[in-house]
Amino acid sequence: MLLGVDVGGTFTDAVLFGDGLLVTAKSPTTPEDQSLGVMAAVAAVLERAGRGAADVTVFAHGMTVATNALLEGSSARTALIATAGFEDVVELGRQARADLYRLCAAHPAPLVPRELRFGAPERMTPDGPLRPLAEDAAAALAARVAAAQPDAVAVVLLHAYRHPAHEQALRDALADALPRAHVSLSHEVVGTFREYERAATTEIDAALSPLVGRYLRRLAERAAQAGLPEPAIMQSNGGLIDLDAAAGHASWTVLSGPAGGAEGAAFAAAAAGVERALCFDMGGTSCDVCVVHDGAVAESDKGEIAGRPIALPTLDVHTVGAGGGSIAWRDAGGALRVGPRSAGAVPGPACYGRGGELPTVTDANLLLGYLPPDAPLSETVALDLEAARRAVDTLAQELGIDALACAEGIVRVANAEMTRALRVVTVERGIDPRDHALVAFGGAGPLHAVAIAQELGIDRVIAPRASGVLAAFGLVVAPRRRDAQRSVLRAGAELTAEAVARDVAELAAQARAALGAPDAEIAATYALRYRGQAFELVVDGPAEPAPEQLREAFEAAHERRYGYRDGEQEVELVTVTVRALVESAAGADASLPAPAAGARPPQPGTRRARLDGREVELAVWRGALPPGLELTGPAVCELPESTLLVPEGWSGVVMESGAIDLRLEPRG
């Protein structure tokens, strides 16, 4: 049996998959120690399945420890060693404004304060050492760093991505002077050029690795005590790595949580036969969106979290602070706003009955009749309609409107924010959302999906089976993966098929060795640009591409993104990235088991609700729905882990996989 556990801002989700079974469970997230919520979710799903820990062969885990630490500004005491004269590279950054029209807006402060930045007496050029680092100089510098008593050290020297000898010498000196400190070397963490991005990523890696390491070791101990395998950890690139690697390089996991959802959505889209999909994951705290084409999630060679660059391969997921727990409020101008602040797991929305008093999106949905006032949201959370009414009414009085109008406004504002996020990954990148299906998941995603689809001109919405825990399911179908990347800067006569094949072969050996799988499947991507440009576009390609293949792939991507190509310009290969992949234990032909067929289709109940400004009677379908069941709006489907709202004008059918396929009915 394969076990996947994903930690969200409000709930921790668990999936047990295998032997023809798919069993799910939810448990409240425990922010003070996420491992407690993880083990509670594991216990719940095993009990529900009637299985024991000994039945689990693979345990995959997606977490938010690194993300939360960055957002909250909690990190280990960290020192930075840079080439002398470059100690302030992270603080100087790119000198770009944080916000074009707000002169007072600032970038996040560096994680390493000025007094903990140290200059190394060395200088490396792209061709080798200009000023060698003497052994006694390395030892003396390590002693100065040790006197500051940091818990972690980031080492970022010029051109170490090509010549790492000086960073390795400092690692050895630091091991003697600070044997208990974590040390992150930029050539191991990133391996590509651009000093600022490489330094910022290495600083993040060093500052977060002690925290992530402690959490993962604690989780591993609790898993071992329960008789479970050691957890494999989801990376930002959508692949799993072993626990020790994740503990040693926290920067690889900063988008661990969204990556699981993206992998699950790609699987669900393929299972539904959808080649072009927009994936919409709305949980309790945030909303993650991405694009899936031909069963694969779009990837990027870099990312950003909490305003800080991450110069590593990541799934191209865009996140906004709009979830079920997002708090609604009145701004100084009297306008209704929603998020990004969230009620989180504690105290949670007012309707959870845990002491929350501020109105949230979940409270608004309950007040409008979309959520069931008479059924629990999970085994431990029952909904309190009166508490939701009080919270929303307080805001309504501030705005001078009635409570139901306020609730509708909360939902519309949240929808607008999530629609904007989907436009970022589509319209702003030259992708027409209208020829995509919207795959909605997360506990709150299917509830808002149709309204958002209508805003984008999308006429098909798919709510996968187990949509409320799809991120956890994504963990059990994700491959094991390690990436190796290198800046090569090849152009003109240096850009040959033989040189590129050599780069790929060396990186493939490195990635396979790190994965511990000499026969792992290899895939390569290439970051290219017109020579002189300051940015690159990443394209897929074979392991031994001809320069003409790379040029054509790049120019086609350039034309799609920017509307033109320049056949007279020289093309430069900037970075080569190779990923080693080992298929999930679920197998390439993994599929969701069909829902158990009941003796006869369930009969819907009814409930009054407010929809599009008027009172309507919803058909209410509750529980797992059998394949072939037809649905017509207005209706609501109270699924085991999420709720799907079907407005008037939409209808659909339950597919063999248990997914619900909704279509906009033709007019006239």
N, C-alpha and C positions, 0 to 999 in steps of 0.2 A: 504494500500500500504506500502511496505517495502522499506526504503531508506538506501542505503549504500554509504558512501563517503570515498575514500581512498586518502591520500596525498602522492604523489610521489615527487621525486626530481625535476621533470620538469613540470608534469601536475598533477592536482587534478581531480580524476575520480568520477563520480556519476552514480548510478544505481537505477532505480525505478522499483520495481518488484511486481506483483500481479494483480489480476483481469484479468488474461490471457495476461498481457502486460509485456514486458521487454524494458525499455527505458533507453538510456545511454547518457552521455554528458561528455565533458572534459572542463577544464578551467585551465589556467596557474597557477602553484603554486606560492604563494606569501610568499617568505621566511621571509620577515619582520614581517608578522603576518599571519600564515597559516589559521586562521579562516576566513580571507577575501576571500581567494581562495576557501575555503569550501563552504561558502555561495554563491559565484558566481556559483560554480558547481551545487549547489542545485537549484538555480534560473533557471539555464539553463535546467536542466533535467525536472523540473516541467513545464516550458514553453513548452518544446518539447512534453511532454506527455499531455498537456492540462489539468493539474491537479493543485490543490492548496495545500498549506501547511496543511490544515485541512484533506486532504485525507491520510496523512502520519500517520501511527499508530506506526511504529518502525523506529528509526533513529540510525544506527550503524556506527561507525567511526573508521577508522584506521589511525594512525598518525606517524609522524617521529620526533616529538618534542624532546622526550627523546634521541633518537638515534643521532640526529643532535647535541644536547647539549654535548653529550659525545665526538663525533667526533671533535667538534670545541673547546672543552675545556671550554665551558661556563657553569658554575654551580653556585649555591648559595654559599655564605660564610658559610662554614660548620665546625662544631667542632665534635670531636670524643671523646667519653668516653669509655675507656677500663679498664679491670682489671689492677691494678697497676703493672707495669713491662711488660705489653703487648701493650703499646700505639703505638708501631711501627710495629705491625703485618702486616699491609697492605704494608708498604714500604719494609719490609723484604721478604714478599711473600714466594715462594717455593724455592728460590735460583736456579731456572732453567734459563738457558740462553734464552733470547728473540729470538736469532737466533744462531743455532749451530756453524756456520762458520764465523760469524761476531762478533768479540769480542767487538766492539764498540757499538753494538746494545743494547738498553736499554728498559726495561719495562716502561710503562706509569707511570708518577709520581703520587703519591697518590692525591686524590682530596682534602684531608685535609692536610694543611701544618703542620710542626712540632710544631709550636707555638700554634696551636689550638687543640692539642691532650692532653687529661687529663687522669690521672690515678685514678681509684676509689679504695678506701681503703677497699677492700673486696676480698674474694676468695671462689669460689664455686667449688665443686668437683662433679663427676658424681653421688655421693651418697648424696649430700646435702652440706650445708655451712661449710666451714673450718674456714673462717673468716667472721663473719656476718657484714653486712653494717648497721652501726648505723644511726638512723634517723637524728641526728645532723650532722653526716658526709656527708650524702646525701645532706642536705640543704646547708652545707658549700661548697661542690663541685659544686652544681648548681649555687651558687653565684659567684664562680670563673669563671665558664663558661659564665654566663651572663655578666660579666665584659668585656669579649672579644667581645660581641655583634654579635654573629653569627645569621644567618637567619635560620639555621637548625642544628640539633644535631643528630649524630648517636651514639647509645648506644650498645656496643658489649662486653658483659661480658662472662667470661669462663663458659661453660656448661649451659648457659641460655636456650638453646634448651630443656633441661630437667628440670631445676629449674629456672623459670623466676622471682622469687620474687624480687631479687635485681634490675633487669632492671625495673620492675614495680615501685619500690620505687624511683628510679631516675627519671622516667617519671613524677611522682607526684611532686617531688621537682622541676623539670625543669618547670612544668606547673605554679608553683608559681613564679619562678624567671624569666622565659622567656615566658610569656603567648602568645606571637605572633609567636614564633619560631616553626618550624615544628620539630617533634621528631620522629625518626625511631628506633624501638627496634628490635634487631636481632631475637628474638624468634618469633616476629610477621611477620617479613619480610621473613625469611628463614625457621627457625624451624629445622635445621639439624646441624650435627656436622661439624668439620673441621674449625678451627678458622679463617684461612686466607680467605677462600672462603666466609664464613659467614660475616666476617668483610668487605671484599671488596664489597659484594652485599649490605650490609646495608649502607655503605658509599655512594654508588651510589644512593640508595633509598633516603637518606637524602639530598644529594646534588642536585638531580634533581626534587624532589617532589614540591618545591616551584615554579619552572619554569613551570612544567607540570600543576600544580594546577591553576596557573594564566591563562595559555592558555585555559584550559578546562572550567574554570568559565567564561572566556570571550566568548568562543564558546557557552556555555549554554545560556548566556544572549542574544546573537545574534539569537540563535535558538528560544528562547522564544519570542523575539520581532517579529520574522517572523511567529510565530504561529506553530512552529515545536515541537515535543516531545524532552525531554532531551536526548542527545546522550548517547548510550551505547558504551563502549570503548573496542576495541580488545586488548587482552593480548598477550604476547609472546607464550602462550600455545595453541592458536587457539580458545579460548573461550571469550565471551563478559562478561564484568562486568559493574556495575553501575559507573556513572561518579565520585561520591564521593570516591569510593574505588580506582579508578585509580588515582585520584588527590592526594590521601593520600599515594600511593605506586607506585611511578614512575618506580621503577625497574621491576614491573610486565609488563610494556608496552614497554620495550626497543626494542623488535622485533615485535611491533604491525603491522607495515606495511607489512613485509614479511609474517607474519602469515595469513593475509587476503588472499594473493595470494595463499598460500599453501592450505587453506581451499577451495578456489574456484577451484583450480586444482584438488583436491581430488573429488569434486563434478563432475567436467567435465569428469574425468577419469571414474567414476562410470557410468555416463550418456552414455558414449561411449562403455560401456561394457568391459573396460580395467581393468584387475586385477593387473597388474604390470606396473607401469608407472614411468618415470622420469619427473619431472616437471621443466620447464625452463621458468623463468620469467625475461625478459629483458626489463627494463624500460629506462628512460632517463639518470639515474645516476649510477645504479648498476644492477647486475644480481643475482637473487636468485634461488637456485636449491634445490630440495628435492626429496625424494623417497616416492611413494605412493603404498602400497600393500593392496589389498582387500578394497579399498575405504578409507583407513586411512593413514594419514601422519605419517611418522616415528617421534617419540618423543625422547627427551633426558632429563635426570634429571639435566642437567646443560648446560650452553651455554657460549658464549664469545662475547663481543662487544668492539671494539676499544682496544683490547688487555687486557681487564679487565674481570675477571670471573663473571658469573652470576649463583649463586647456586640455580637455580629455574627451575621447569619444563618448557621446551620450545619445540616448534616444531623444528625438526632437519633440519634447513635450513642453507645452506652454501651460503655466499655472497661474491662476488668479485666486484671490482670497474671497471666494464665494462658495459657501457650502451650506448644508442644512443648519449648522450651528452659527452661521454668520449673523452678527448682531446688527439690527436695524436702528438707525439713529437720525436725529435732525441736525443738519449742519448749521453754521452760523448764519447762512443766508435763508434758512427756513426750508431747505430742500430735504426730501427723504433720501437717505443714503443707506447702503447695506454693505457691511464688511469694511475693511478686511479683518477687523477684530472678530474673534470667534469665542463663543461660550465654551468650546472645547468639550472634553469629556467630563471635566469637573469645573463648574457645577453642571454644565450642559444647558440646553434650552430650558426655558421655564417649564414647559410641559413635561420634562423628565422628572419633576418633583424632587430635585436634589438641591434646591436652594437658589437656582437661577431665577432672576427677576427681570432680566432684559429681554426684549422681544427678538426672536430669531426667525429665519426662514422656515424652520420646522414648525414653530408656533403658528406662523401665518398659514401654512398648509393645513394644519390641524383645524384651525378656526374656519377655514374655507370649506372644510368637509372632504378634503382629499385623503387625509389620513384617518384611520379608524379610531374613534374615541373609546371603543369597547374591546380592543385587542392590543396585546403588548407589542412593542416594537422589537423586542428581543426577550430572551428568557428573564432578563433582570430589569427591563425598562418598560413600565406601563405609562401610558400617556394621560396627562391631566388636562382636560379641555378648559376647565375654569382657570387654571393657572396660565394657560396660553392666552385666554381672553383678557385676563388682568394685565399681562405684560404688553400685549398689543394695544389695549385700550389706553394705557398710560402714554404711549407714543402718539396715539391718535389724538389725544387731547392736546398734546404739544403742537401738533400739526393743524388742529382745528377741523378734523374730519371724524367720521364714525369709524368704529373698529374694523368693520368688514372692508370698507374702502381702504383703510390703512393696510390691512392684510393683503389685499389685491395689489396695492402699490409696492409692498415689500417684495412680492413674487415678481412683479414686472421689472423692478430695479435689479433684482438678482439675475433675472433672465437676460437683461440688457448687458450686464457685465460678462456673463458667460458667452453670450453671442459675440461680443467684442473679442473675447479670447479665441473663438473659432475663426473669426475673420483674420486674426493675426497669422494663423497657420495656413490660411487659404488665400483670401483675396489679396492680402499684402504680399503674398509670394507667387502670385500669378496662377493660383489654383481656383477653379470655379467650383464652389461648394454644391451647386445645383445638380451636378452629375454624380454626386456621392450619396451613399446611405449614411444616416447618423446612427452609430452603434452606441447606445446609452447604457451606462452601468454605474456602479456605486450605489450606496443606499438611497440616494435622492435623485440620481440621474434620470431614470425613466419617468419620474414625476414631472420633470421640467422639459423633457426631450421634445415633445411635439411642438410646444410653443416656440422653442428655439429653432427647430427645423423650419417652421413656417416663416420665421424672420429671415432665414437664409435661403428660402426658396427651395428647400429640400422636401421631396414628397415621399420619402421612405424612412421609417424608423425601425430599428431592430433592438429589442430588449433581450439579451441572451439569457438562457437558463442560468441560474445562480448569478444573475447580474449584480446582486448586492454584495457578492464576495468574489467578483471576477478577478480582482487583483491577486487574491490568494490563489485562485485557480491558475493564473498566469505564472505563478512561481513553480508549479509542478510540471508545467509543459515547457518551461524555459530551458535552453541548453546551458551546459557549462561552457564558460568562455574566458579567454584571456587575450588581451590586445597587446601588440607591440607596435610602436610608431617611431618614426625618425624623420627629421627634416633633412632633405637631400639637396634641394635647390639646384635642380638639373635643368639646363636649357641648351639650345643650340646643339653643338657637336657632342656635348656631354649627355644629352638625352637620347640614349640608345636603348634598344630592346635588351641587350646584354646587361647594361648597367642596372636597368630597372629590375630585371629578373634576379640579379645578384642581390639587390636591396631586399626584394621580397623573400628570397630564400633565407637570408640571414635573419630577417624579422620572423619568418615562419618558424625557424628553429628555436628562436628565443621564446615565442609565444607557446609553442608546443611543450618546451621544457618547463615553462612556468605552470602550464596546465597539468603537467605530468602525464601527457598523452601523446606519444610520438607519432601516432597515426591519426591524430585529430584532423578533421576537415579544415581546410584553409580558405579564407576569403580575403580579398584585398580591396582597399579603397585608395583613391589618389586625390590629393588636394592640389589643384592647378589654378593658374591665373595667367592673364596676359602680363608679360614682363613689365614691371613698373607699377602694377596695381598693388594696393595695400591689403587686399582681401583675396581669398581663394574660394573656389567651389569644389565640393567633394563629389567624385563620381566613382561608381563601381567599375571594376575591370578584371580581366583575367590575371593569373599570376605572372604571365610573360607577355605583357601587351606590347604591341608595336607603337612607336611614337605617334603614328597617324591615328591609331585607335584612340589613344588618350586625347589627342587634339579634337577629334570629332565628338567624343563624349563630352569633353569640356565645353566646346562651342555650342553644342546642342543645349546643354544645361544653362549656359550663359544667355542664350537666346530666349529660353523659357523664362528665366528670371528677370532679365533686363531688356528683352525685346530686340537685341541685335547681336551680331557676331562680327569680328574683324579678322578677315582672312589674311591680312598683311602683317598682323602683329605676331611677335614671337610668343610662344606658349612656354611657361615654366612649370615644371613639376616641383612643388614645394615640399610636400610631406607624403610619405607612404605609410599606411597603416595596415597591418595584417592582423586578422583575428583567427584564433584557433577555436574550433567549436566541437563539442561532443554532445550529441543529441540527448535530449531528456530521456530519463528512464521510461517515460510514458510512451516513447516511440513516435516515429514520424507519422504513423497512421492513427494516433490517439484521437478519440472522439468522445463526446459526452454521451454517457449511456442514456437511452430514451427513458423518459419519465414512466413510472409504473402506471399502467392503464387501470382506471377504476371500473367498477361494474357498470356505471353509467356516468355520463358527463355531469359535473356539478351544476346545480341550479343557482343562478345569481340572486343576491338580495338587492335591496335598494337603499339609497341614502340621499338625503337632500344636500346639495352643495351649491356654492356660488361659483359660476363659471362665466367668464367674459361679461361680468357686470350684471348677471341676472341669475335668479334661482333656477336650478335644474334638478332633475332626479337622475342620479347615476345608477347604472347597473353595477353591482358590486360582486366581483369574482374573487374568491378567497382560496388561497392554497395553490399547490402545484397544479397547473392546467394540462389536460391531456392533449396529445397531438391531434390536429384536425379541428379543434374547437374554433369556431368563428366568433369574432368580437366586433361589435359596432358601437361607436360612441354616441352619446356620452356614457363613459364607463370608467371604472377604476378596477385594476387588478392588484389585489393585495397578495403579492408573491411572498415566498418564504423569507426573503431578506431585503426586499425592496418593494416599491409601489409604482405601478405604471398608470398614468392618467391618459385616457383616450377621449379627446374632445369630439364634439359633433363634427361630421365631415370626414372622419377618419374611421377606417375599419381594418381588420386584419385577421390572421389565423395563427394558431400555434403550430410551429414546425415540428418535424419528427425529432429534432434535437431538444425540443422544449422551449426554444427561442420563440418570441412573439414578433411576427413580421407585420408591421402596420403600414398602410398606404393611404395617401390622401385620395379621397374619392373624387372622380372627375365631376366638374360642375356641369349643370345643364341637363 
